[in-house]
Amino acid sequence: MSYLLSVIPSDLITVDPEVLGGTPVFKGTRVPVKTLFEYLEDNYTLDEFLECFPSVTHGMACRVLEKSEQVLLSAVAA
């Protein structure tokens, strides 16, 4: 996850030892980024995730997914 944090802009994700013990969260929230992936893995839709965590905007979630995709695809291509 540390590599992912180095390529995802800090306006999307923050890591603060005072917030959830340093767990990466969506900026301005206490929602762990990992929760988005867990919801999607459990076959919830993005809209269902956003309904459960209204402090995360649609744009934030989509940008994290897009950046994650870029990181994964660039790692495979390398």
N, C-alpha and C positions, 0 to 999 in steps of 0.2 A: 504494500500500500504506500510505502514511502516514495517509491518511484512515481506512482500515480499522483501523489500530492505535489511532486515537483513539476508536473506538467499541467496540472489543473490550476487555473488562476485562483488567487487568494480571494477574489470577489465571489467565489462559489463555495469554497470549503475553508473552514478554519480549524486549527488544532490549538487548544488552550488547556493547559493542565487544570485550570479552574472550572472547565466545562466538561462534565462527564469524564473526568480523569484524563483528558487529552485525546479522547476519541474524536476522529475526524467527523465534523458535523457541517451541515449546510450553514453557510454564513448567516449570522443573525438569528439562529435557531438553536435548539437543543436536540435536533433530529439527526441521529447518526446517518451518514451517507450509506453505510452498510445496510441500513433498514430498507432503503430503496431497492437494492439488489435482492434482498431477502424477499420482499413483497413480489417482485417480478419472478423470482425463482419459484415462489409458491402459487404462481398463476393468477395473481391479482393484476389488474390493469393499472396503468399509470394514473388514470383518473381516480381509481379506488385508493391508491396510495395518497394522492393529493387530498382527497376527502378526509382521510384519517390524519393527515399532517398539513393543515391549512397554512402553517407558517412557511412552508416550502412552496415557492411559486412554480408554475408549469415551466416557465423559462429556465429556472434554476435546475430543475430535474432534467430537462431535455439537454441542457448544456453539459451537465455531468455525464449523462449517457453518451453524448456525442464525443466528448473528450476521452471518455473511457474506450469507446470504439476506436478512436484514432490511435490511442496508445497500444491497444491490443493488435491492431492491424499493422502498425509500424514495427512492433516487436516480431511479428510473424514474417514480415518482409525482410527483416534484417538478417 
